[in-house]
Amino acid sequence: MTTGSVSPRRADTRRNHERILTVAAESLARSGEVSFNAIAKEAEVGVGTVYRHFPTPEALILAVYQREVRHLVDVVPSLLEIHTPEQAFRIWTTDHLARYMMTKRGLADALRAATASQASHGELPVTAQQAMVGAVATLLKANVEAGSVRADLDPQTVLRGLAGLLYLDPSGDWRTQTVSLTDLLWRGMHTDNRCAGH
């Protein structure tokens, strides 16, 4: 058995898996629906390949949801590596969370239907919520250590405040509106209740 390498078949399977999820996410963002035939065509794989990876539409929708949340959470450490804690918080909110909330309305609707029809998977949205709270907690911890926000902030409360991003209009000036909302929250979060400079 070889080590340190991935077989061509396994690598191809992983590529197909990721390609299917990417196409499905785009389809859900556009229409809130998944068509295995349409996804297979756009992903340039056979319909049978889609079914092998995801035996039901519900399984595919839940996998897309998990993937989208994972990307949102996983970007936090890299942002903190290359930016100040305040900048990392603002960039995560504007460039990642706002985009997620605007483009995933179709996914959210499909997810509600999927979890309603698959009661055994109903815990997944809760798990994702916990992961997002964890991402906010990581950003807040870095800011507390930097002295830029109060130490008594509750990550769940901050995330609820950021839920206002759900009302953004993707065709409008959503970036300015996101910055305004972030500034408003930052005033309440800041150690001396003043909004720090950008």
RAUR-V108382 format. One record per run of one state. SS is the DSSP state (H for helix, E for strand, - for the rest). FROM is the first residue (numbers start at 0). TO is the last residue. If there is no record, write none. Layout:
BEGIN
SS_FROM_TO / SS_FROM_TO
END
This chain:
BEGIN
-_0_6 / H_7_30 / -_31_34 / H_35_42 / -_43_45 / H_46_52 / -_53_55 / H_56_81 / -_82_83 / H_84_102 / -_103_103 / H_104_116 / -_117_117 / H_118_120 / -_121_122 / H_123_145 / -_146_147 / E_148_148 / -_149_153 / H_154_166 / -_167_172 / H_173_188 / E_189_189 / -_190_197
END
